[in-house]
Amino acid sequence: MQIAIYGASGYQGKLVIAELAHRAIDMRLVGRNATRLREAAVTSGMVDAEQRVADTDDHDALVAAFRGCDAVINCAGPFTSAGPAVVRAAIAAGCHYVDTAGEQFYIKAVFDTFADEAERAGVTVVPATNDGCVPGDLIAHLLAERVQPVEEITVSHFVVGSAGLSRGSLRSALDTIDALKNGGLGYDDGDWRTGIPARHTSVTLPGAEHPTEVVKCPLSEVVTIPRHVPVRHVESLIDAAVGARLGTPITPEIIDSLPEGPTDENRRTQRFTYLIDAVGRDGRRARGVVQGRDTYGSTAVIAAEAARRLVADGAEPGVLAPAQAYDPTSFLTSLAPHGISWTVTDPDTPTAQH
Ligand SMILES: NC(=O)c1ccc[n+]([C@@H]2O[C@H](COP(=O)([O-])OP(=O)(O)OC[C@H]3O[C@@H](n4cnc5c(N)ncnc54)[C@H](OP(=O)(O)O)[C@@H]3O)[C@@H](O)[C@H]2O)c1
């Protein structure tokens, strides 16, 4: 198995290099800048890994750079501008494709644009294989089995610790600032639209005495969950204090002056809790909780596992949501050794899984 990493020179790309190296998976490092690619190979201790240079405006070069690999992990954000060319080239090269995108409109565009192309090429495309979307989407599928028919699914993200965002994440936030300000897409009555009011303004975290204020946030799960769960309403929320910060743009110059991303120490002290709440049409409730540390390290683990499974186990060709491509329980359980725990509970039959 050989996996190409596009955007291998970036902060997230280097974490994916480390993860593939840890799994002894053969890799090809691809990016637009030869010097930065070489530096990434050296700092990651992977000087012998194959390296190819290809820009996103050169389709033939990109296809040639991917050809012969089994899958592509795309870490080159902002995806809204750079992503579609990489998806198109991966499909043309006959490679399965996953990416670390969190940009909601780009993710929806991948489903809307590339489904037929991927199907004809016999490859599987799974966008948004990041720390939030994969576990949230898989757990939503498990919750739906408990409370179907499903009225609503709410996904809420809470991250604490001093890690902050990488420069790449800040650039992606800047590229999608309108969505961050207005809450982006919600899903309601069979379609995705902007401007759908949130049903919830607060969420109570496990073990908390008081609810936490939340606001709409354009998370990837809103795009993927309705593809496999028949549901009337899906919304995504974030801690209100964090939401206010994300909606305040900073300039490209300020972003350029910041460190590449959180230090290893800061990543270790960061904690995330993602809640997935499902309500059935009859009022039954079920909750999924995902907890872990280090959002960028977790994204590297999840993207690597997502690509590896497409190659090793196969999936239907086309553009798929995580729960359409992977067995939810098996994938979620594989994350435990990496410090990502999960539970699914409902008030009537309080069972839990890890
Ligand atoms: N939960 C989530 O939503 C989540 C989690 C993790 C990561 N992410 C996303 O992952 C992305 C990567 O983050 P990062 O911190 O690794 O960013 P980064 O350090 O800025 O790295 C970006 C990488 O993409 C390449 N790149 C950027 N624009 C390009 C273009 N137009 N053409 C070709 N290559 C291009 C860069 O190449 P050069 O080195 O040549 O500049 C670099 O390799 C971001 O979009 C971030 O939002 C999302």
The ligand as an ORCA input file, in Angstrom:
! r2SCAN-3c Opt
* xyz 0 1
  N     -11.392     19.754     12.315
  C     -11.021     20.404     11.216
  O     -11.833     21.022     10.559
  C      -9.569     20.370     10.805
  C      -8.610     19.711     11.585
  C      -7.290     19.735     11.156
  C      -6.922     20.404      9.980
  N      -7.893     21.033      9.250
  C      -7.561     21.768      7.995
  O      -6.389     21.250      7.377
  C      -5.811     22.274      6.572
  C      -4.311     22.277      6.723
  O      -3.961     22.903      7.912
  P      -2.416     23.183      8.243
  O      -2.371     23.675      9.625
  O      -1.599     22.015      7.873
  O      -2.075     24.383      7.208
  P      -0.631     24.849      6.728
  O       0.410     24.563      7.749
  O      -0.794     26.253      6.245
  O      -0.310     23.913      5.485
  C      -1.016     24.037      4.299
  C      -0.429     23.084      3.274
  O      -1.172     23.238      2.072
  C      -0.327     23.701      1.037
  N      -1.095     24.650      0.244
  C      -1.784     25.717      0.691
  N      -2.373     26.356     -0.346
  C      -2.049     25.658     -1.452
  C      -2.353     25.804     -2.830
  N      -3.089     26.825     -3.288
  N      -1.842     24.912     -3.697
  C      -1.085     23.880     -3.274
  N      -0.743     23.686     -1.987
  C      -1.238     24.569     -1.079
  C       0.868     24.334      1.719
  O       1.982     24.280      0.836
  P       3.304     25.183      1.055
  O       4.092     24.523      2.138
  O       3.961     25.124     -0.260
  O       2.810     26.544      1.435
  C       1.018     23.399      2.914
  O       1.655     22.208      2.529
  C      -6.526     23.577      6.958
  O      -7.473     23.878      5.946
  C      -7.241     23.228      8.253
  O      -8.417     23.988      8.440
  C      -9.209     21.028      9.639
*
